[in-house]
Amino acid sequence: MGYLHMWAGDVLPTGMKYTWKADGKWSDQYVQCDDDVRSIKKQLKPVDLELLEYGHAITVDYLPEEYVTPIQ
């Protein structure tokens, strides 16, 4: 299915298609499990989901906290 890189905090990922960093980090969380990716995608607004599907980085502040807690 694919994978998701997610960042915590008020950051805007920058880069090129499929290669993004924010605050110099590749991501705070990396999600590859198909079930987790599907679960997250179900909660995205249609406009954000469309951007993501086209390979753009998105920043959202409406996902539940457990999805954006930085890896320790």
Summary of the structure (lengths in Angstrom):
residues: 72
radius of gyration: 11.3
end to end distance: 25.7
largest distance: 30.6
contacts: 159
relative contact order: 0.26
helix: 28%
strand: 19%
